């Protein structure tokens, strides 16, 4: 996904950090997740502000992209239950960054939702150590 390919209209774009996402408010206690970064195209930011979070049922679609940054306390959830939940939410791309590779098994990993299941995105390691 390239931002330029999305025709990103800043008035219909939501980019947020450390706020919750849930399918609908009735499932908040059981299903709310707090991604480190969320990007959603063609949504209503005012609805987001009123709810103080991202409610898929109110926006009519899941976010397009979610990123989790590894920590000792959440690293295993990032590659387990969070990945499963984000897939169930219908989030198109789920990325994980782990500076040391210690918690996720790789420094950078991404998945793309294909037919309802996450498929790994190939990442090319560059000679300078970047991806």
N, C-alpha and C positions, 0 to 999 in steps of 0.2 A: 504494500500500500504506500503510495506517495501522496503527501498532502496536496501537491499541485494537481494530482489526478482527481481529487475530490471536489474541485471547484469550490474550495472552502469559502463560504460566505461567513464572515466574522460575526454577523448577527444571528446565525443559525449554528454556531460552533460552540461546543462546550469542552474546555480543557481544564481539568481540576486535579488536585492532589489531596490525598488523605481524606476523602469524603466517601460516604457509603453509597452502595448500589444495591438495589433489591428489585425483584420482579414486581411486587406490589406491596403496599403498606401492610396488608394483613399477614404477610410472611416475614416481616422485618426481624423479629426476635430470632427466628430459626435460620434465616437465609441471608441476612445482610453481610456484605463483604466491604472491605475498606481498601481498595487498591491504592498503591502509591501514586499512580497516574492513570487518568481516564481521559480518553478523547472520543468525542461523539460529533458526527457531522449531521447537518440537517435536523436539528432538534430545537426545542424552545428553552433557551436559557432562563427565561422568567419562571417557567414551571420548576426548573431546577432550584432557583433561589427560594421560591415559596416552600418547597419541600425540604430544603436544606440538604439535598442529596439527589441521587439519580434514581427515579422510579421508572422502570421500563414500561409499565402499563400506562403511565402518564405521558411518556415521550413517544410511545408507539413503536419503539425499536430499542434494541440494546445498544450500548456504546460500540464503537467500531474497533477500539484498541484499548487494552489495559496493560500496564507495566507493573511488575512487582520487583522491588529491590531487596536482595537477600539480607537476612539478619539471622543470628543464631536462634532467636525465639520463633521465627516464622518460616525459616528455610524449607523445612519438610512439608509444611502446609502449602507453600508456593507450588511445589511440584506434585502435590497430592490433591487434597480436598479443594483448594482454591482453583486449581486447573479444572477439576471436574465441575465445580459450580459455574465458573465462567463459561465453560462449554455448554452447560445446561441453560445458562442465561442467553446463549446465542451470540456471544461476543466473538467477532470475526477474527481478531488477532490477539493473542496473549503472549506477552514477552516477559522474560525474567533476566535480570542483571545480577550477577554475583561477582564482585570485584576479585575475589580469590578463587572462585570455583568450588569452594569448600562446602557450600550449603546446597547448591543446585547441581553440582557435578560438572558444570561448565560456566565460563564467565558470562556468556550470552547465549540465550536460547529463546526461540520463538516458535509458536504454533499457529497454524491457520485452520479455521473451521471448514471442513470439507464434508458434506453430507452428514452433518450433525456430530462429527468426531474431529478432534484436533489431530492434525498431521504436522510433523516437525518441518520447520522452514530451514532449508540448507543455508548455512552460514559459512562464508569463505574467510579463512584467516589470512590477513594481509601480511606481507613481509615485515612491516613495521610493528607488528604485534596487534594491530587493530583488527576489527571485523567488518 
